[in-house]
Amino acid sequence: METNTKTEHKGQTREGVVVSDKMDKTRVVEVTRLITHAQYGKIIRRKIKYSVHDEKNESKAGNKVSIIQTRPISKTKRWRLIKVLS
């Protein structure tokens, strides 16, 4: 049986773009996904914004980032930054 280490993550991960970096240690990340309309078959863009905890303030607006779901950190923060992709 394998045990989880600190490097392994268990939780949902998402990739998105930082749209706001005005708060200290918090970023707003917009995640876009494509879905197909059930009746008409048209591809639709759906967006959702997450408040993300960024401990080192390393991401800036416009960066593509990877985030993971975590325990509640504040009223709205339930996601944590894994790494800055670009």
Buried (B, 14 or more C-beta within 10 A) or exposed (E): EEEEEEEEEEEEEBEBBBEEBEEEBBBBBEBEEEEEEEEEEEEEEEEEEBBBBBEEEEBEEEBEBBBBBBEEBEEEBBBBBBEBEE
